[in-house]
Amino acid sequence: MKTVVFIETNFSGLDAIAYCRQNGYRSVLVTDNFERFRKWFPASSLARLDLVDKVIHVSNSNDFDQVARALRKALASIDALLTFAEIRTHIAARLCREFGLRGANPEAIELAQDKYRFRRTLLAKGADSVKCRRIDSIELLPALLSAADETLDFPCFVKPVQGHSSIGAMLCRDRSEVPAVVQSMRRITEDWISPAFVVEDYLSGELVSVEILTTGAGQHQIVGIADRDVINAAVEIGASFPLVDAHREAVERKACAALDAIGYDFGASHVEIIVTRDGPHLVEVNTRVGGSGHALMLDLATSRSIVGDCIELCLGTLQCAAGTSASTAGATADADSRSTGHRLYHPQRGAAWKCLVSHMSGTLIALPTLDAIRAQPGVHEVWLHCEPGDRVADVNSNFSWIAQVMCTGHDRQEAKRNAARAVDFIAAQTTIA
């Protein structure tokens, strides 16, 4: 039996654990905090953690030496090691290198997770033109934005150099908003959010993400493009897939060019891009499958498991040709088949997820039943992120979600409409005091 090790997990990683059980692989989860999962994931999804064959508890799952020792002590052999959690992609890559396993280039992941170095690398290699500055503390923001500096102007966007879940990502429209931005950043207490921030050009346009599985250097299997529903300039509350429009070719090329610029050569990526009036510009590269139900959306649309493909890729059993290069991304179907030999992903229907959020703070009093929500047209899955009695706050991150639906449809537009109607149904029967 092959042994697959996961270093922590995200929402999508729960499906990977289930995939291992279904395919006869022994799954091992390394974690330093089970309570983290209870905070991150809806209660209805936690049962999939029970499918793990073995749990290795450590005091710090981001401590390379500690995790390596724990793995050597607990396991006779490892066939694959990976993670779906953004906060552990770098250590997972380092452990793969240490144990001689298939994995990504750790230096590429380190670049992707440092939002300032990422921007500077893209500029240096001609992959994008967004300007930015770095500050070691949010307290330095007023001085930076009051200085006469042609590098930055208002509006600008402020976010942690290292972070996740849209925490601390804020638009600053003009000088009058600087004190509020600083005050908001001071309140951040979440793990894995750096004290340093990057201040960059504000990109006005539609946010999309390119979902990719990289099988080798410069070889990218493109799953497709998803759109986004965004509020407060940064908080994502919905997505639909597959998005096919006039920008598809340029967006795919931009995403592949970013992966090549940082040297990312193995594994899944979730590349966020904003399509502006002068074309697509990069937001960030997440070197893992999209979380928060994103993987299930891809699976429903393509009838193929993206998390399963990640596992098979790490095991060396994924049957595919090299993939698409940055120069051929977005090519016609005939040209694409010649350049890739075999394209893994062929969307066959639409899928979309959407979340209910509150624009007021208070106590959640009532929600409709799961059965009532599931009875709405096109609903495939429902996740309740809050329960009656919980406190809900104004929308400031992905942890602000109250309920989430996953819907399907004949195409992306129908799936998106189904998701919107289902959330409207939930909202009409939700009470917040």
C-alpha positions in Angstrom: 0.0 0.0 0.0 1.4 3.4 -1.0 1.8 6.0 1.7 0.8 9.6 1.0 1.7 12.2 3.6 -0.1 15.5 4.0 1.5 18.4 5.9 -1.6 20.1 7.4 -4.6 20.6 5.0 -7.1 23.1 3.7 -10.7 22.6 2.7 -9.7 21.1 -0.7 -7.3 18.8 1.0 -10.1 17.1 2.8 -11.2 15.8 -0.6 -7.6 14.5 -1.1 -7.9 12.5 2.1 -11.1 11.0 0.8 -9.4 10.3 -2.6 -6.7 8.3 -0.8 -9.3 6.1 1.0 -11.2 5.5 -2.3 -8.0 4.5 -4.1 -6.4 2.3 -1.5 -3.6 4.7 -0.4 -2.6 5.0 3.2 -3.0 8.7 4.2 -0.9 10.3 6.9 -1.7 13.8 8.3 1.0 15.8 10.0 -0.5 18.6 12.2 0.2 20.8 15.1 -3.3 22.0 15.8 -6.6 20.1 15.1 -8.5 23.2 16.5 -7.3 25.1 13.5 -9.4 22.8 11.3 -12.5 23.4 13.4 -12.0 27.2 12.8 -11.3 26.9 9.1 -13.8 24.3 8.0 -17.5 23.9 8.2 -18.6 21.3 10.8 -20.2 19.1 8.2 -16.9 18.6 6.4 -14.9 17.6 9.4 -16.0 13.9 9.2 -13.5 13.5 6.3 -10.7 14.0 8.7 -11.7 10.6 10.2 -10.7 9.0 6.9 -7.0 9.7 7.7 -5.2 6.4 8.4 -2.6 8.0 10.7 -2.1 11.3 12.4 1.4 12.5 13.4 1.2 15.3 16.0 4.0 17.8 16.2 4.3 21.0 18.2 5.2 23.0 15.0 4.4 21.7 11.6 6.4 24.5 10.0 9.6 23.3 11.8 11.6 21.4 9.1 13.8 19.5 11.5 11.0 18.5 13.8 8.7 17.3 11.1 11.5 15.4 9.3 12.4 13.6 12.6 8.8 12.8 13.3 8.3 11.3 9.8 11.4 9.2 10.0 10.4 7.9 13.4 6.7 7.1 12.5 7.0 5.8 8.9 9.1 3.1 7.3 8.6 4.6 3.9 6.9 7.5 2.1 5.7 7.4 -1.5 4.4 10.9 -1.8 4.3 14.1 0.3 2.3 17.2 -0.4 0.0 19.8 1.1 -3.0 21.8 0.0 -2.5 24.4 2.8 -0.9 27.6 1.7 0.8 28.0 5.1 2.8 24.7 4.6 3.6 24.6 0.8 7.2 25.7 1.4 8.1 23.2 4.1 6.4 20.5 2.0 8.6 21.2 -0.9 11.7 21.2 1.3 10.7 17.9 2.8 10.2 16.4 -0.6 13.7 17.4 -1.5 15.0 16.0 1.8 13.3 12.6 1.3 14.0 12.3 -2.4 10.4 12.6 -3.4 8.7 14.4 -6.3 8.0 18.0 -5.4 8.2 21.6 -6.3 11.2 23.9 -6.3 11.2 25.3 -2.7 12.8 28.6 -3.9 9.9 29.2 -6.3 7.4 28.8 -3.5 9.4 31.1 -1.3 9.3 33.7 -4.0 5.5 33.3 -4.5 4.8 33.7 -0.8 6.8 36.9 -0.5 4.5 39.3 -2.2 7.2 42.0 -2.5 9.9 39.7 -4.0 7.3 38.2 -6.3 6.5 41.6 -7.7 10.1 42.5 -8.1 10.9 39.3 -9.8 8.0 39.8 -12.3 9.3 43.3 -13.1 12.9 42.1 -13.5 11.9 39.3 -15.9 9.3 41.4 -17.8 6.4 39.2 -16.8 4.4 42.2 -15.4 4.6 45.9 -14.8 2.9 46.5 -11.4 5.0 48.8 -9.1 5.3 48.3 -5.4 7.1 49.3 -2.2 7.8 47.3 1.0 7.4 48.5 4.6 8.5 46.6 7.6 5.5 47.7 9.7 2.1 49.1 9.0 3.1 52.0 11.2 5.3 53.2 8.3 2.4 53.5 5.9 1.6 57.1 6.6 5.2 58.2 6.0 5.4 56.2 2.8 2.2 57.6 1.3 2.9 61.2 2.4 6.3 61.3 0.7 6.8 62.7 -2.7 7.4 59.5 -4.6 6.6 58.7 -8.2 6.6 55.0 -7.5 3.2 55.0 -5.9 0.0 57.0 -6.1 -3.5 56.8 -4.9 -5.5 54.7 -5.0 -3.1 51.9 -3.9 -3.5 48.4 -2.5 -2.0 47.3 0.8 -1.5 43.7 1.9 0.8 41.6 4.1 4.1 40.5 2.4 3.0 37.0 3.6 -0.6 36.1 4.2 -3.7 34.1 3.3 -7.5 34.3 3.1 -7.6 38.0 2.1 -6.7 38.9 5.7 -5.1 42.4 5.7 -5.7 43.1 2.0 -7.2 46.6 1.7 -7.7 49.3 -0.9 -6.6 52.7 0.2 -8.3 55.3 -2.0 -6.7 58.5 -0.8 -4.8 60.0 2.1 -7.9 60.4 4.2 -8.2 56.6 4.4 -4.7 55.9 5.6 -5.5 56.1 9.4 -8.4 53.6 9.0 -6.2 51.2 7.0 -3.5 51.3 9.7 -6.0 50.8 12.5 -7.5 47.8 10.7 -4.1 46.2 10.1 -3.2 46.6 13.8 -6.1 44.4 14.8 -4.8 41.4 12.8 -4.1 38.4 15.1 -4.3 35.5 12.7 -1.4 33.1 12.3 1.0 33.3 9.4 0.4 37.0 8.6 3.6 38.9 8.4 4.2 42.3 10.1 5.7 43.6 6.9 3.4 44.9 4.1 3.6 45.6 0.4 2.0 48.7 -1.0 1.3 48.4 -4.7 -0.5 49.9 -7.7 -4.3 49.4 -7.4 -5.6 47.3 -10.3 -9.1 48.2 -11.4 -10.9 45.4 -13.2 -12.3 41.9 -13.0 -10.6 39.3 -10.7 -10.1 35.9 -12.3 -8.0 32.9 -11.4 -6.2 30.4 -13.7 -6.2 26.9 -12.4 -3.1 25.0 -13.5 -1.3 21.7 -12.9 2.4 21.9 -13.8 4.0 18.6 -14.7 7.5 19.9 -15.4 9.6 23.0 -16.0 7.6 25.2 -18.4 4.9 22.5 -18.9 1.5 23.5 -17.6 -1.8 21.7 -17.9 -4.4 24.4 -17.8 -7.6 23.3 -16.0 -9.4 26.6 -16.9 -10.3 30.1 -15.7 -12.7 31.0 -13.0 -14.3 34.4 -12.3 -14.8 35.9 -8.9 -17.4 37.8 -6.9 -15.5 40.2 -4.7 -16.7 42.8 -2.1 -14.7 45.4 -0.1 -12.1 45.3 -2.9 -10.5 42.0 -1.6 -12.9 39.6 0.1 -14.0 36.7 -2.2 -17.6 35.5 -1.8 -18.1 33.5 -5.0 -16.7 32.0 -8.2 -17.9 30.3 -11.3 -16.2 28.0 -13.9 -15.2 27.8 -16.7 -14.9 31.4 -17.8 -14.3 31.6 -21.6 -14.1 35.1 -23.1 -12.0 37.4 -25.3 -9.3 37.6 -22.6 -8.7 33.9 -22.2 -5.6 33.6 -24.3 -3.9 36.6 -22.7 -4.8 35.5 -19.2 -3.5 32.0 -19.7 -0.2 33.3 -21.1 0.2 35.7 -18.3 -0.3 33.0 -15.7 2.1 30.6 -17.3 4.7 33.4 -17.7 4.4 34.1 -14.0 5.1 30.5 -13.1 8.1 30.4 -15.4 9.4 33.7 -14.0 9.6 32.3 -10.4 10.7 28.9 -11.5 7.7 26.9 -10.4 8.0 23.5 -12.0 5.8 21.0 -10.3 2.3 20.8 -8.8 -0.9 22.7 -8.8 -1.3 26.5 -8.8 -4.1 29.0 -8.4 -2.9 32.1 -10.2 -5.0 35.3 -9.5 -5.1 37.9 -12.2 -7.0 41.2 -12.6 -8.1 42.0 -16.2 -7.8 45.8 -16.5 -8.4 48.1 -19.4 -4.8 47.6 -20.6 -4.8 43.9 -20.2 -4.3 41.2 -17.5 -2.0 41.9 -14.5 -0.9 39.4 -11.8 -2.2 39.6 -8.3 -0.5 36.5 -6.8 0.5 32.9 -7.4 -0.7 30.4 -4.8 1.3 27.2 -5.3 -1.5 24.8 -4.5 -5.1 24.0 -5.5 -7.6 26.7 -4.9 -9.3 26.3 -1.5 -12.7 27.0 0.0 -14.6 24.6 -2.3 -12.7 25.7 -5.4 -11.4 22.2 -6.1 -14.9 20.7 -6.0 -16.1 23.3 -8.5 -13.4 22.2 -10.9 -14.2 18.6 -10.4 -17.9 19.1 -11.0 -17.2 21.0 -14.3 -14.5 18.6 -15.7 -15.6 15.3 -14.2 -12.0 14.9 -13.0 -10.4 15.2 -9.6 -7.8 17.9 -9.5 -6.7 16.8 -6.0 -6.5 13.3 -7.2 -4.3 14.4 -10.0 -2.0 16.2 -7.6 -1.6 12.9 -5.6 -1.0 10.8 -8.7 1.5 13.4 -10.0 3.5 13.1 -6.7 3.3 9.3 -6.9 4.6 9.4 -10.5 1.4 7.7 -11.8 -0.3 10.5 -13.6 -0.8 9.7 -17.2 -0.3 12.9 -19.2 2.1 14.5 -21.6 4.2 17.5 -20.8 1.6 20.3 -21.0 1.2 23.9 -22.2 4.0 26.4 -22.3 3.7 30.1 -21.8 4.1 30.6 -25.6 1.3 28.2 -26.6 -1.2 28.9 -23.8 -4.6 29.9 -25.2 -3.9 28.4 -28.6 -6.6 26.9 -30.7 -7.7 23.3 -29.9 -5.8 21.8 -32.8 -2.6 23.7 -32.0 -3.0 23.0 -28.3 -3.3 19.2 -28.9 -0.1 19.3 -31.0 1.8 21.2 -28.3 0.6 19.2 -25.3 0.0 15.8 -26.8 -2.8 15.2 -24.3 -4.8 17.8 -22.5 -6.1 16.5 -19.2 -9.0 18.9 -18.5 -12.1 19.3 -20.7 -14.9 21.3 -18.9 -18.3 19.7 -19.7 -20.7 21.8 -17.7 -20.7 24.8 -15.4 -20.2 25.0 -11.6 -20.2 27.8 -9.2 -20.0 28.5 -5.4 -21.2 31.5 -3.5 -21.3 32.6 0.1 -23.7 34.5 2.3 -22.1 37.3 4.3 -23.4 40.0 6.6 -22.8 43.7 6.3 -23.7 44.1 10.0 -22.3 42.7 13.2 -24.5 40.7 15.5 -25.6 37.3 16.7 -26.8 34.7 14.2 -30.3 33.7 15.4 -31.6 31.5 12.6 -30.7 29.8 9.3 -32.8 27.7 6.9 -32.4 23.9 7.2 -29.8 22.1 5.1 -32.6 20.1 3.4 -34.4 23.3 2.4 -31.2 24.8 0.9 -30.4 21.5 -0.9 -33.9 21.6 -2.5 -33.0 24.8 -4.4 -32.4 24.4 -8.2 -28.9 23.3 -9.1 -27.6 23.0 -5.5 -24.9 20.2 -5.2 -23.5 20.9 -1.8 -24.1 23.2 1.2 -21.6 24.2 3.9 -22.6 26.2 7.0 -19.6 28.2 8.3 -21.7 29.6 11.2 -24.4 28.2 13.5 -27.2 29.9 15.4 -25.6 31.6 18.5 -22.4 32.5 16.7 -21.2 36.0 16.5 -20.9 37.4 12.9 -18.9 40.5 12.0 -18.6 42.9 9.1 -17.0 41.4 6.0 -13.2 41.6 6.3 -11.8 38.2 5.2 -12.8 34.8 4.0 -13.5 33.9 7.6 -16.6 36.2 7.4 -18.6 33.7 5.4 -21.9 32.5 7.1 -23.1 29.9 4.5 -21.8 28.6 1.2 -23.4 26.7 -1.7 -22.0 24.8 -4.6 -24.1 24.6 -7.7 -24.0 23.2 -11.1 -25.6 24.2 -14.4 -25.7 23.5 -18.1 -23.0 26.2 -18.4 -21.1 28.6 -16.2 -23.8 31.3 -16.4 -26.6 28.9 -15.3 -24.5 27.6 -12.4 -23.8 31.1 -11.3 -27.5 32.1 -11.4 -28.3 29.0 -9.4 -25.8 29.9 -6.8 -27.0 33.4 -6.5 -30.6 32.3 -6.1 -29.7 29.8 -3.4 -27.8 32.4 -1.4 -30.8 34.8 -1.8 -33.0 32.0 -0.4 -30.7 31.6 2.6 -30.5 35.3 3.2 -34.3 35.6 3.2 -34.6 33.1 6.0 -31.6 34.2 8.0 -31.9 36.3 11.1 -29.1 38.3 12.7 -29.8 40.3 15.8 
